[in-house]
Amino acid sequence: MFDALSEETQLVLVVIGIALLFLIVKWNSGRNKKKLYDRDKRDFRKNYFKKKKK
């Protein structure tokens, strides 16, 4: 698949691919952290019963 491209082009595509994957992982990690830390004082029992009422 990459045989038709020059070695420089392959290297550039690999670097761009790795950078893109890094950004996706960083974005997802931030999103997950936000979900955890935006809870009410990070008290599991309180949050559980609050969600159970809804």
N, C-alpha and C positions, 0 to 999 in steps of 0.2 A: 504494500500500500504506500509506504513512504519511500520506496526504492526510486520512484520517478523524481523525487525532490532532491535537491543538493543537500550535502551534509550540513551546511550553514542553516538552511531553511528548516531542516529536521530539528536542529538544536534550538532554534528560535521557537518552533512549535512546542517542543517539549518544555521549555522554560515557561512559555505562556500557559500551557496546560497545568503545570505544577503550581504556578501563581494563582490560576483560577481555582484550582482545588483548595489551595490554602485559604483564599478569600471566602469560599463557600463554607469551609469548616469553621473559620473564625466567626462568620455571620451566624451560623447555627449555634455555636457555643455561646455567643452573646445573647441570642434569643432564649436559649435554655436557662442561662443564668438569670435573665430578667424575669422569667416565669417563676423561678425559685425565690428570688429576693423581693419580689413585689407582693408577696403574700403578707397577711396580717401578722407582723412580728415573728414570722417563721415558726409559729406554734402549731404543730401538726393537729393536735386534738381540737383546738379552737377552729381551725380551718376545716377539718373533717365534719364537725357538727354544723358549721355554717353552710357547707355545701349540701349536707344531708337535708337541711331544712328546705332548701330550694328544690 
